[in-house]
C-alpha cells in the first residue's frame, strides 16, 4: 500500500483527491475516502491537494495511524 488516508478525512470527505487522481484509485467509503493500492501509481497528486492533510505514504505513518491502514485493507479486501 502506497498512500493511506488518515483520521482528518473522517467526516470531511472534501473530494479534491478524487478529482486529481489520474488513475481513479480513490474510492468513497462510508465515512472517508480510501486509496486502492493495486491501482495507485504513487504519483502523490492526492497528497498535495488534500485540504486536511489526511493522506500520507505508508512508511511515514506513526504507530497510532495503524488502524487506518487496517481500515483500508478491510475496505478493499473483504
N, CA, C and O atoms as a Maestro MAE file, in Angstrom:
{
 s_m_m2io_version
 :::
 2.0.0
}

f_m_ct {
 s_m_title
 :::
 protein
 m_atom[312] {
  # First column is atom index #
  i_m_mmod_type
  r_m_x_coord
  r_m_y_coord
  r_m_z_coord
  i_m_residue_number
  s_m_chain_name
  s_m_pdb_residue_name
  s_m_pdb_atom_name
  i_m_atomic_number
  :::
  1 25 0.857 -1.178 0.000 1 A "UNK " " N  " 7
  2 3 0.000 0.000 0.000 1 A "UNK " " CA " 6
  3 2 0.896 1.231 0.000 1 A "UNK " " C  " 6
  4 15 1.816 1.325 0.813 1 A "UNK " " O  " 8
  5 25 0.646 2.151 -0.877 2 A "UNK " " N  " 7
  6 3 1.494 3.328 -1.008 2 A "UNK " " CA " 6
  7 2 1.011 4.482 -0.144 2 A "UNK " " C  " 6
  8 15 1.760 4.983 0.695 2 A "UNK " " O  " 8
  9 25 -0.212 4.903 -0.335 3 A "UNK " " N  " 7
  10 3 -0.755 6.025 0.421 3 A "UNK " " CA " 6
  11 2 -1.919 5.552 1.277 3 A "UNK " " C  " 6
  12 15 -2.654 4.639 0.901 3 A "UNK " " O  " 8
  13 25 -2.074 6.182 2.429 4 A "UNK " " N  " 7
  14 3 -3.135 5.823 3.367 4 A "UNK " " CA " 6
  15 2 -3.855 7.109 3.763 4 A "UNK " " C  " 6
  16 15 -3.219 8.139 3.989 4 A "UNK " " O  " 8
  17 25 -5.163 7.046 3.844 5 A "UNK " " N  " 7
  18 3 -5.972 8.181 4.269 5 A "UNK " " CA " 6
  19 2 -6.224 8.045 5.769 5 A "UNK " " C  " 6
  20 15 -6.729 7.023 6.233 5 A "UNK " " O  " 8
  21 25 -5.870 9.080 6.514 6 A "UNK " " N  " 7
  22 3 -5.946 9.038 7.981 6 A "UNK " " CA " 6
  23 2 -7.173 9.763 8.525 6 A "UNK " " C  " 6
  24 15 -8.034 10.206 7.764 6 A "UNK " " O  " 8
  25 25 -7.241 9.875 9.832 7 A "UNK " " N  " 7
  26 3 -8.411 10.380 10.547 7 A "UNK " " CA " 6
  27 2 -8.906 11.765 10.141 7 A "UNK " " C  " 6
  28 15 -10.113 11.993 10.221 7 A "UNK " " O  " 8
  29 25 -8.067 12.706 9.713 8 A "UNK " " N  " 7
  30 3 -8.629 14.013 9.349 8 A "UNK " " CA " 6
  31 2 -9.678 13.950 8.230 8 A "UNK " " C  " 6
  32 15 -10.471 14.878 8.073 8 A "UNK " " O  " 8
  33 25 -9.683 12.870 7.462 9 A "UNK " " N  " 7
  34 3 -10.662 12.723 6.380 9 A "UNK " " CA " 6
  35 2 -12.029 12.299 6.894 9 A "UNK " " C  " 6
  36 15 -13.041 12.546 6.239 9 A "UNK " " O  " 8
  37 25 -12.068 11.674 8.039 10 A "UNK " " N  " 7
  38 3 -13.341 11.155 8.544 10 A "UNK " " CA " 6
  39 2 -14.331 12.297 8.710 10 A "UNK " " C  " 6
  40 15 -14.092 13.261 9.437 10 A "UNK " " O  " 8
  41 25 -15.434 12.157 8.022 11 A "UNK " " N  " 7
  42 3 -16.476 13.172 8.071 11 A "UNK " " CA " 6
  43 2 -16.220 14.365 7.170 11 A "UNK " " C  " 6
  44 15 -17.154 15.108 6.870 11 A "UNK " " O  " 8
  45 25 -15.004 14.571 6.732 12 A "UNK " " N  " 7
  46 3 -14.650 15.720 5.889 12 A "UNK " " CA " 6
  47 2 -15.029 15.436 4.439 12 A "UNK " " C  " 6
  48 15 -15.876 16.114 3.858 12 A "UNK " " O  " 8
  49 25 -14.392 14.433 3.874 13 A "UNK " " N  " 7
  50 3 -14.644 13.977 2.514 13 A "UNK " " CA " 6
  51 2 -14.811 15.124 1.513 13 A "UNK " " C  " 6
  52 15 -15.809 15.186 0.795 13 A "UNK " " O  " 8
  53 25 -13.842 16.019 1.470 14 A "UNK " " N  " 7
  54 3 -13.890 17.156 0.552 14 A "UNK " " CA " 6
  55 2 -13.840 16.694 -0.899 14 A "UNK " " C  " 6
  56 15 -14.554 17.247 -1.736 14 A "UNK " " O  " 8
  57 25 -13.023 15.704 -1.220 15 A "UNK " " N  " 7
  58 3 -13.018 15.112 -2.535 15 A "UNK " " CA " 6
  59 2 -12.032 15.643 -3.547 15 A "UNK " " C  " 6
  60 15 -12.014 15.169 -4.683 15 A "UNK " " O  " 8
  61 25 -11.208 16.614 -3.178 16 A "UNK " " N  " 7
  62 3 -10.206 17.113 -4.117 16 A "UNK " " CA " 6
  63 2 -9.292 15.995 -4.591 16 A "UNK " " C  " 6
  64 15 -8.864 15.982 -5.745 16 A "UNK " " O  " 8
  65 25 -8.998 15.066 -3.707 17 A "UNK " " N  " 7
  66 3 -8.120 13.954 -4.047 17 A "UNK " " CA " 6
  67 2 -8.692 13.123 -5.189 17 A "UNK " " C  " 6
  68 15 -7.953 12.683 -6.069 17 A "UNK " " O  " 8
  69 25 -9.983 12.912 -5.177 18 A "UNK " " N  " 7
  70 3 -10.637 12.125 -6.218 18 A "UNK " " CA " 6
  71 2 -10.514 12.842 -7.564 18 A "UNK " " C  " 6
  72 15 -10.262 12.212 -8.592 18 A "UNK " " O  " 8
  73 25 -10.692 14.145 -7.546 19 A "UNK " " N  " 7
  74 3 -10.665 14.931 -8.772 19 A "UNK " " CA " 6
  75 2 -9.305 14.928 -9.465 19 A "UNK " " C  " 6
  76 15 -9.241 14.979 -10.694 19 A "UNK " " O  " 8
  77 25 -8.212 14.868 -8.693 20 A "UNK " " N  " 7
  78 3 -6.879 14.957 -9.300 20 A "UNK " " CA " 6
  79 2 -6.236 13.605 -9.579 20 A "UNK " " C  " 6
  80 15 -5.204 13.551 -10.248 20 A "UNK " " O  " 8
  81 25 -6.800 12.538 -9.097 21 A "UNK " " N  " 7
  82 3 -6.191 11.222 -9.280 21 A "UNK " " CA " 6
  83 2 -6.247 10.805 -10.755 21 A "UNK " " C  " 6
  84 15 -7.332 10.677 -11.322 21 A "UNK " " O  " 8
  85 25 -5.079 10.592 -11.376 22 A "UNK " " N  " 7
  86 3 -5.069 10.250 -12.801 22 A "UNK " " CA " 6
  87 2 -5.493 8.819 -13.117 22 A "UNK " " C  " 6
  88 15 -5.751 8.496 -14.276 22 A "UNK " " O  " 8
  89 25 -5.570 7.958 -12.103 23 A "UNK " " N  " 7
  90 3 -5.919 6.556 -12.352 23 A "UNK " " CA " 6
  91 2 -7.183 6.110 -11.608 23 A "UNK " " C  " 6
  92 15 -7.483 4.917 -11.561 23 A "UNK " " O  " 8
  93 25 -7.912 7.045 -11.039 24 A "UNK " " N  " 7
  94 3 -9.165 6.744 -10.339 24 A "UNK " " CA " 6
  95 2 -9.028 5.636 -9.303 24 A "UNK " " C  " 6
  96 15 -9.805 4.681 -9.291 24 A "UNK " " O  " 8
  97 25 -8.032 5.775 -8.436 25 A "UNK " " N  " 7
  98 3 -7.814 4.744 -7.424 25 A "UNK " " CA " 6
  99 2 -8.416 5.098 -6.063 25 A "UNK " " C  " 6
  100 15 -8.295 4.322 -5.115 25 A "UNK " " O  " 8
  101 25 -9.057 6.252 -5.959 26 A "UNK " " N  " 7
  102 3 -9.620 6.685 -4.684 26 A "UNK " " CA " 6
  103 2 -11.117 6.421 -4.676 26 A "UNK " " C  " 6
  104 15 -11.853 6.870 -5.555 26 A "UNK " " O  " 8
  105 25 -11.545 5.685 -3.668 27 A "UNK " " N  " 7
  106 3 -12.950 5.311 -3.565 27 A "UNK " " CA " 6
  107 2 -13.552 5.863 -2.279 27 A "UNK " " C  " 6
  108 15 -12.879 5.975 -1.254 27 A "UNK " " O  " 8
  109 25 -14.819 6.200 -2.358 28 A "UNK " " N  " 7
  110 3 -15.515 6.753 -1.204 28 A "UNK " " CA " 6
  111 2 -16.084 5.643 -0.338 28 A "UNK " " C  " 6
  112 15 -16.821 4.777 -0.809 28 A "UNK " " O  " 8
  113 25 -15.728 5.688 0.935 29 A "UNK " " N  " 7
  114 3 -16.290 4.764 1.900 29 A "UNK " " CA " 6
  115 2 -17.407 5.440 2.667 29 A "UNK " " C  " 6
  116 15 -17.824 6.550 2.336 29 A "UNK " " O  " 8
  117 25 -17.880 4.768 3.683 30 A "UNK " " N  " 7
  118 3 -18.996 5.300 4.463 30 A "UNK " " CA " 6
  119 2 -18.664 6.632 5.130 30 A "UNK " " C  " 6
  120 15 -19.485 7.549 5.130 30 A "UNK " " O  " 8
  121 25 -17.462 6.740 5.697 31 A "UNK " " N  " 7
  122 3 -17.122 7.964 6.429 31 A "UNK " " CA " 6
  123 2 -15.832 8.628 5.971 31 A "UNK " " C  " 6
  124 15 -15.454 9.662 6.522 31 A "UNK " " O  " 8
  125 25 -15.142 8.063 4.975 32 A "UNK " " N  " 7
  126 3 -13.910 8.642 4.479 32 A "UNK " " CA " 6
  127 2 -13.572 8.049 3.115 32 A "UNK " " C  " 6
  128 15 -14.233 7.120 2.651 32 A "UNK " " O  " 8
  129 25 -12.544 8.593 2.483 33 A "UNK " " N  " 7
  130 3 -12.057 8.042 1.220 33 A "UNK " " CA " 6
  131 2 -10.952 7.024 1.500 33 A "UNK " " C  " 6
  132 15 -10.310 7.053 2.549 33 A "UNK " " O  " 8
  133 25 -10.747 6.124 0.534 34 A "UNK " " N  " 7
  134 3 -9.698 5.121 0.622 34 A "UNK " " CA " 6
  135 2 -8.953 5.068 -0.709 34 A "UNK " " C  " 6
  136 15 -9.538 5.297 -1.768 34 A "UNK " " O  " 8
  137 25 -7.659 4.764 -0.645 35 A "UNK " " N  " 7
  138 3 -6.826 4.665 -1.835 35 A "UNK " " CA " 6
  139 2 -6.527 3.198 -2.104 35 A "UNK " " C  " 6
  140 15 -5.983 2.496 -1.251 35 A "UNK " " O  " 8
  141 25 -6.890 2.746 -3.295 36 A "UNK " " N  " 7
  142 3 -6.674 1.352 -3.676 36 A "UNK " " CA " 6
  143 2 -5.205 1.171 -4.074 36 A "UNK " " C  " 6
  144 15 -4.773 1.722 -5.087 36 A "UNK " " O  " 8
  145 25 -4.440 0.415 -3.304 37 A "UNK " " N  " 7
  146 3 -3.013 0.258 -3.580 37 A "UNK " " CA " 6
  147 2 -2.721 -0.545 -4.849 37 A "UNK " " C  " 6
  148 15 -1.624 -0.453 -5.399 37 A "UNK " " O  " 8
  149 25 -3.687 -1.324 -5.312 38 A "UNK " " N  " 7
  150 3 -3.484 -2.106 -6.526 38 A "UNK " " CA " 6
  151 2 -3.586 -1.250 -7.783 38 A "UNK " " C  " 6
  152 15 -3.107 -1.645 -8.846 38 A "UNK " " O  " 8
  153 25 -4.200 -0.096 -7.667 39 A "UNK " " N  " 7
  154 3 -4.384 0.791 -8.814 39 A "UNK " " CA " 6
  155 2 -3.471 2.019 -8.726 39 A "UNK " " C  " 6
  156 15 -3.033 2.545 -9.749 39 A "UNK " " O  " 8
  157 25 -3.189 2.467 -7.511 40 A "UNK " " N  " 7
  158 3 -2.395 3.680 -7.282 40 A "UNK " " CA " 6
  159 2 -1.026 3.586 -7.969 40 A "UNK " " C  " 6
  160 15 -0.362 2.550 -7.918 40 A "UNK " " O  " 8
  161 25 -0.622 4.683 -8.607 41 A "UNK " " N  " 7
  162 3 0.689 4.731 -9.280 41 A "UNK " " CA " 6
  163 2 1.697 5.550 -8.479 41 A "UNK " " C  " 6
  164 15 2.768 5.877 -8.991 41 A "UNK " " O  " 8
  165 25 1.380 5.877 -7.258 42 A "UNK " " N  " 7
  166 3 2.272 6.593 -6.339 42 A "UNK " " CA " 6
  167 2 2.710 7.961 -6.861 42 A "UNK " " C  " 6
  168 15 3.849 8.373 -6.645 42 A "UNK " " O  " 8
  169 25 1.815 8.658 -7.541 43 A "UNK " " N  " 7
  170 3 2.173 9.963 -8.107 43 A "UNK " " CA " 6
  171 2 2.153 11.076 -7.068 43 A "UNK " " C  " 6
  172 15 2.836 12.087 -7.233 43 A "UNK " " O  " 8
  173 25 1.375 10.905 -5.992 44 A "UNK " " N  " 7
  174 3 1.317 11.897 -4.936 44 A "UNK " " CA " 6
  175 2 0.402 13.076 -5.209 44 A "UNK " " C  " 6
  176 15 0.345 14.002 -4.400 44 A "UNK " " O  " 8
  177 25 -0.307 13.072 -6.310 45 A "UNK " " N  " 7
  178 3 -1.199 14.194 -6.644 45 A "UNK " " CA " 6
  179 2 -2.252 14.395 -5.562 45 A "UNK " " C  " 6
  180 15 -2.584 15.529 -5.219 45 A "UNK " " O  " 8
  181 25 -2.770 13.311 -5.033 46 A "UNK " " N  " 7
  182 3 -3.808 13.398 -3.999 46 A "UNK " " CA " 6
  183 2 -3.282 14.045 -2.725 46 A "UNK " " C  " 6
  184 15 -3.975 14.829 -2.076 46 A "UNK " " O  " 8
  185 25 -2.078 13.711 -2.388 47 A "UNK " " N  " 7
  186 3 -1.479 14.214 -1.152 47 A "UNK " " CA " 6
  187 2 -1.350 15.737 -1.188 47 A "UNK " " C  " 6
  188 15 -1.575 16.414 -0.184 47 A "UNK " " O  " 8
  189 25 -0.994 16.254 -2.331 48 A "UNK " " N  " 7
  190 3 -0.782 17.694 -2.466 48 A "UNK " " CA " 6
  191 2 -2.035 18.535 -2.399 48 A "UNK " " C  " 6
  192 15 -1.958 19.721 -2.077 48 A "UNK " " O  " 8
  193 25 -3.196 17.955 -2.694 49 A "UNK " " N  " 7
  194 3 -4.426 18.752 -2.712 49 A "UNK " " CA " 6
  195 2 -5.343 18.501 -1.526 49 A "UNK " " C  " 6
  196 15 -6.362 19.177 -1.383 49 A "UNK " " O  " 8
  197 25 -5.007 17.554 -0.684 50 A "UNK " " N  " 7
  198 3 -5.873 17.238 0.459 50 A "UNK " " CA " 6
  199 2 -5.947 18.440 1.399 50 A "UNK " " C  " 6
  200 15 -4.928 18.844 1.959 50 A "UNK " " O  " 8
  201 25 -7.139 19.017 1.581 51 A "UNK " " N  " 7
  202 3 -7.258 20.229 2.397 51 A "UNK " " CA " 6
  203 2 -7.067 19.996 3.896 51 A "UNK " " C  " 6
  204 15 -6.889 20.950 4.654 51 A "UNK " " O  " 8
  205 25 -7.103 18.726 4.326 52 A "UNK " " N  " 7
  206 3 -6.949 18.433 5.748 52 A "UNK " " CA " 6
  207 2 -5.692 17.610 6.040 52 A "UNK " " C  " 6
  208 15 -5.535 17.086 7.142 52 A "UNK " " O  " 8
  209 25 -4.803 17.498 5.058 53 A "UNK " " N  " 7
  210 3 -3.542 16.748 5.207 53 A "UNK " " CA " 6
  211 2 -3.757 15.349 5.770 53 A "UNK " " C  " 6
  212 15 -3.058 14.920 6.688 53 A "UNK " " O  " 8
  213 25 -4.731 14.648 5.207 54 A "UNK " " N  " 7
  214 3 -5.074 13.320 5.706 54 A "UNK " " CA " 6
  215 2 -4.364 12.192 4.971 54 A "UNK " " C  " 6
  216 15 -4.501 11.033 5.361 54 A "UNK " " O  " 8
  217 25 -3.606 12.497 3.915 55 A "UNK " " N  " 7
  218 3 -3.008 11.451 3.095 55 A "UNK " " CA " 6
  219 2 -1.505 11.401 3.335 55 A "UNK " " C  " 6
  220 15 -0.803 12.401 3.181 55 A "UNK " " O  " 8
  221 25 -1.022 10.216 3.715 56 A "UNK " " N  " 7
  222 3 0.409 10.027 3.947 56 A "UNK " " CA " 6
  223 2 0.862 8.738 3.261 56 A "UNK " " C  " 6
  224 15 0.063 7.840 2.997 56 A "UNK " " O  " 8
  225 25 2.147 8.672 2.985 57 A "UNK " " N  " 7
  226 3 2.696 7.427 2.481 57 A "UNK " " CA " 6
  227 2 2.790 6.454 3.652 57 A "UNK " " C  " 6
  228 15 3.024 6.851 4.794 57 A "UNK " " O  " 8
  229 25 2.605 5.195 3.350 58 A "UNK " " N  " 7
  230 3 2.562 4.182 4.410 58 A "UNK " " CA " 6
  231 2 3.803 4.229 5.297 58 A "UNK " " C  " 6
  232 15 3.684 4.102 6.516 58 A "UNK " " O  " 8
  233 25 4.978 4.405 4.723 59 A "UNK " " N  " 7
  234 3 6.201 4.402 5.524 59 A "UNK " " CA " 6
  235 2 6.338 5.644 6.400 59 A "UNK " " C  " 6
  236 15 7.212 5.682 7.266 59 A "UNK " " O  " 8
  237 25 5.500 6.660 6.200 60 A "UNK " " N  " 7
  238 3 5.523 7.868 7.031 60 A "UNK " " CA " 6
  239 2 4.509 7.815 8.179 60 A "UNK " " C  " 6
  240 15 4.408 8.753 8.970 60 A "UNK " " O  " 8
  241 25 3.770 6.723 8.262 61 A "UNK " " N  " 7
  242 3 2.752 6.617 9.296 61 A "UNK " " CA " 6
  243 2 3.368 6.421 10.675 61 A "UNK " " C  " 6
  244 15 4.449 5.849 10.812 61 A "UNK " " O  " 8
  245 25 2.664 6.905 11.692 62 A "UNK " " N  " 7
  246 3 3.021 6.645 13.086 62 A "UNK " " CA " 6
  247 2 2.304 5.374 13.529 62 A "UNK " " C  " 6
  248 15 1.382 4.908 12.859 62 A "UNK " " O  " 8
  249 25 2.729 4.822 14.649 63 A "UNK " " N  " 7
  250 3 2.049 3.635 15.181 63 A "UNK " " CA " 6
  251 2 0.576 3.904 15.441 63 A "UNK " " C  " 6
  252 15 -0.263 3.019 15.271 63 A "UNK " " O  " 8
  253 25 0.262 5.124 15.854 64 A "UNK " " N  " 7
  254 3 -1.128 5.463 16.146 64 A "UNK " " CA " 6
  255 2 -2.001 5.502 14.894 64 A "UNK " " C  " 6
  256 15 -3.228 5.505 14.992 64 A "UNK " " O  " 8
  257 25 -1.369 5.532 13.710 65 A "UNK " " N  " 7
  258 3 -2.106 5.551 12.449 65 A "UNK " " CA " 6
  259 2 -2.442 4.150 11.943 65 A "UNK " " C  " 6
  260 15 -3.182 4.017 10.969 65 A "UNK " " O  " 8
  261 25 -1.925 3.120 12.569 66 A "UNK " " N  " 7
  262 3 -2.108 1.741 12.115 66 A "UNK " " CA " 6
  263 2 -3.574 1.347 11.899 66 A "UNK " " C  " 6
  264 15 -3.856 0.608 10.956 66 A "UNK " " O  " 8
  265 25 -4.508 1.801 12.720 67 A "UNK " " N  " 7
  266 3 -5.907 1.415 12.479 67 A "UNK " " CA " 6
  267 2 -6.436 1.874 11.115 67 A "UNK " " C  " 6
  268 15 -7.340 1.247 10.562 67 A "UNK " " O  " 8
  269 25 -5.885 2.951 10.576 68 A "UNK " " N  " 7
  270 3 -6.364 3.455 9.286 68 A "UNK " " CA " 6
  271 2 -5.840 2.615 8.129 68 A "UNK " " C  " 6
  272 15 -6.502 2.490 7.098 68 A "UNK " " O  " 8
  273 25 -4.668 2.047 8.294 69 A "UNK " " N  " 7
  274 3 -4.150 1.101 7.311 69 A "UNK " " CA " 6
  275 2 -5.019 -0.155 7.323 69 A "UNK " " C  " 6
  276 15 -5.395 -0.665 6.267 69 A "UNK " " O  " 8
  277 25 -5.329 -0.642 8.495 70 A "UNK " " N  " 7
  278 3 -6.180 -1.825 8.633 70 A "UNK " " CA " 6
  279 2 -7.571 -1.556 8.052 70 A "UNK " " C  " 6
  280 15 -8.154 -2.420 7.396 70 A "UNK " " O  " 8
  281 25 -8.089 -0.367 8.295 71 A "UNK " " N  " 7
  282 3 -9.402 0.007 7.783 71 A "UNK " " CA " 6
  283 2 -9.402 -0.005 6.248 71 A "UNK " " C  " 6
  284 15 -10.364 -0.460 5.630 71 A "UNK " " O  " 8
  285 25 -8.331 0.490 5.642 72 A "UNK " " N  " 7
  286 3 -8.214 0.495 4.185 72 A "UNK " " CA " 6
  287 2 -8.093 -0.928 3.646 72 A "UNK " " C  " 6
  288 15 -8.708 -1.269 2.635 72 A "UNK " " O  " 8
  289 25 -7.311 -1.743 4.314 73 A "UNK " " N  " 7
  290 3 -7.168 -3.137 3.887 73 A "UNK " " CA " 6
  291 2 -8.520 -3.843 3.936 73 A "UNK " " C  " 6
  292 15 -8.864 -4.595 3.024 73 A "UNK " " O  " 8
  293 25 -9.267 -3.607 4.972 74 A "UNK " " N  " 7
  294 3 -10.581 -4.216 5.118 74 A "UNK " " CA " 6
  295 2 -11.530 -3.720 4.020 74 A "UNK " " C  " 6
  296 15 -12.308 -4.502 3.473 74 A "UNK " " O  " 8
  297 25 -11.469 -2.443 3.704 75 A "UNK " " N  " 7
  298 3 -12.333 -1.868 2.671 75 A "UNK " " CA " 6
  299 2 -12.091 -2.519 1.316 75 A "UNK " " C  " 6
  300 15 -13.046 -2.787 0.586 75 A "UNK " " O  " 8
  301 25 -10.845 -2.777 0.970 76 A "UNK " " N  " 7
  302 3 -10.530 -3.297 -0.354 76 A "UNK " " CA " 6
  303 2 -10.467 -4.812 -0.460 76 A "UNK " " C  " 6
  304 15 -10.621 -5.350 -1.557 76 A "UNK " " O  " 8
  305 25 -10.247 -5.507 0.629 77 A "UNK " " N  " 7
  306 3 -10.010 -6.943 0.514 77 A "UNK " " CA " 6
  307 2 -11.014 -7.812 1.224 77 A "UNK " " C  " 6
  308 15 -10.841 -9.031 1.249 77 A "UNK " " O  " 8
  309 25 -12.031 -7.262 1.789 78 A "UNK " " N  " 7
  310 3 -13.021 -8.110 2.468 78 A "UNK " " CA " 6
  311 2 -14.421 -7.754 2.039 78 A "UNK " " C  " 6
  312 15 -15.383 -8.363 2.507 78 A "UNK " " O  " 8
  :::
 }
 m_bond[311] {
  # First column is bond index #
  i_m_from
  i_m_to
  i_m_order
  :::
  1 1 2 1
  2 2 3 1
  3 3 4 2
  4 3 5 1
  5 5 6 1
  6 6 7 1
  7 7 8 2
  8 7 9 1
  9 9 10 1
  10 10 11 1
  11 11 12 2
  12 11 13 1
  13 13 14 1
  14 14 15 1
  15 15 16 2
  16 15 17 1
  17 17 18 1
  18 18 19 1
  19 19 20 2
  20 19 21 1
  21 21 22 1
  22 22 23 1
  23 23 24 2
  24 23 25 1
  25 25 26 1
  26 26 27 1
  27 27 28 2
  28 27 29 1
  29 29 30 1
  30 30 31 1
  31 31 32 2
  32 31 33 1
  33 33 34 1
  34 34 35 1
  35 35 36 2
  36 35 37 1
  37 37 38 1
  38 38 39 1
  39 39 40 2
  40 39 41 1
  41 41 42 1
  42 42 43 1
  43 43 44 2
  44 43 45 1
  45 45 46 1
  46 46 47 1
  47 47 48 2
  48 47 49 1
  49 49 50 1
  50 50 51 1
  51 51 52 2
  52 51 53 1
  53 53 54 1
  54 54 55 1
  55 55 56 2
  56 55 57 1
  57 57 58 1
  58 58 59 1
  59 59 60 2
  60 59 61 1
  61 61 62 1
  62 62 63 1
  63 63 64 2
  64 63 65 1
  65 65 66 1
  66 66 67 1
  67 67 68 2
  68 67 69 1
  69 69 70 1
  70 70 71 1
  71 71 72 2
  72 71 73 1
  73 73 74 1
  74 74 75 1
  75 75 76 2
  76 75 77 1
  77 77 78 1
  78 78 79 1
  79 79 80 2
  80 79 81 1
  81 81 82 1
  82 82 83 1
  83 83 84 2
  84 83 85 1
  85 85 86 1
  86 86 87 1
  87 87 88 2
  88 87 89 1
  89 89 90 1
  90 90 91 1
  91 91 92 2
  92 91 93 1
  93 93 94 1
  94 94 95 1
  95 95 96 2
  96 95 97 1
  97 97 98 1
  98 98 99 1
  99 99 100 2
  100 99 101 1
  101 101 102 1
  102 102 103 1
  103 103 104 2
  104 103 105 1
  105 105 106 1
  106 106 107 1
  107 107 108 2
  108 107 109 1
  109 109 110 1
  110 110 111 1
  111 111 112 2
  112 111 113 1
  113 113 114 1
  114 114 115 1
  115 115 116 2
  116 115 117 1
  117 117 118 1
  118 118 119 1
  119 119 120 2
  120 119 121 1
  121 121 122 1
  122 122 123 1
  123 123 124 2
  124 123 125 1
  125 125 126 1
  126 126 127 1
  127 127 128 2
  128 127 129 1
  129 129 130 1
  130 130 131 1
  131 131 132 2
  132 131 133 1
  133 133 134 1
  134 134 135 1
  135 135 136 2
  136 135 137 1
  137 137 138 1
  138 138 139 1
  139 139 140 2
  140 139 141 1
  141 141 142 1
  142 142 143 1
  143 143 144 2
  144 143 145 1
  145 145 146 1
  146 146 147 1
  147 147 148 2
  148 147 149 1
  149 149 150 1
  150 150 151 1
  151 151 152 2
  152 151 153 1
  153 153 154 1
  154 154 155 1
  155 155 156 2
  156 155 157 1
  157 157 158 1
  158 158 159 1
  159 159 160 2
  160 159 161 1
  161 161 162 1
  162 162 163 1
  163 163 164 2
  164 163 165 1
  165 165 166 1
  166 166 167 1
  167 167 168 2
  168 167 169 1
  169 169 170 1
  170 170 171 1
  171 171 172 2
  172 171 173 1
  173 173 174 1
  174 174 175 1
  175 175 176 2
  176 175 177 1
  177 177 178 1
  178 178 179 1
  179 179 180 2
  180 179 181 1
  181 181 182 1
  182 182 183 1
  183 183 184 2
  184 183 185 1
  185 185 186 1
  186 186 187 1
  187 187 188 2
  188 187 189 1
  189 189 190 1
  190 190 191 1
  191 191 192 2
  192 191 193 1
  193 193 194 1
  194 194 195 1
  195 195 196 2
  196 195 197 1
  197 197 198 1
  198 198 199 1
  199 199 200 2
  200 199 201 1
  201 201 202 1
  202 202 203 1
  203 203 204 2
  204 203 205 1
  205 205 206 1
  206 206 207 1
  207 207 208 2
  208 207 209 1
  209 209 210 1
  210 210 211 1
  211 211 212 2
  212 211 213 1
  213 213 214 1
  214 214 215 1
  215 215 216 2
  216 215 217 1
  217 217 218 1
  218 218 219 1
  219 219 220 2
  220 219 221 1
  221 221 222 1
  222 222 223 1
  223 223 224 2
  224 223 225 1
  225 225 226 1
  226 226 227 1
  227 227 228 2
  228 227 229 1
  229 229 230 1
  230 230 231 1
  231 231 232 2
  232 231 233 1
  233 233 234 1
  234 234 235 1
  235 235 236 2
  236 235 237 1
  237 237 238 1
  238 238 239 1
  239 239 240 2
  240 239 241 1
  241 241 242 1
  242 242 243 1
  243 243 244 2
  244 243 245 1
  245 245 246 1
  246 246 247 1
  247 247 248 2
  248 247 249 1
  249 249 250 1
  250 250 251 1
  251 251 252 2
  252 251 253 1
  253 253 254 1
  254 254 255 1
  255 255 256 2
  256 255 257 1
  257 257 258 1
  258 258 259 1
  259 259 260 2
  260 259 261 1
  261 261 262 1
  262 262 263 1
  263 263 264 2
  264 263 265 1
  265 265 266 1
  266 266 267 1
  267 267 268 2
  268 267 269 1
  269 269 270 1
  270 270 271 1
  271 271 272 2
  272 271 273 1
  273 273 274 1
  274 274 275 1
  275 275 276 2
  276 275 277 1
  277 277 278 1
  278 278 279 1
  279 279 280 2
  280 279 281 1
  281 281 282 1
  282 282 283 1
  283 283 284 2
  284 283 285 1
  285 285 286 1
  286 286 287 1
  287 287 288 2
  288 287 289 1
  289 289 290 1
  290 290 291 1
  291 291 292 2
  292 291 293 1
  293 293 294 1
  294 294 295 1
  295 295 296 2
  296 295 297 1
  297 297 298 1
  298 298 299 1
  299 299 300 2
  300 299 301 1
  301 301 302 1
  302 302 303 1
  303 303 304 2
  304 303 305 1
  305 305 306 1
  306 306 307 1
  307 307 308 2
  308 307 309 1
  309 309 310 1
  310 310 311 1
  311 311 312 2
  :::
 }
}
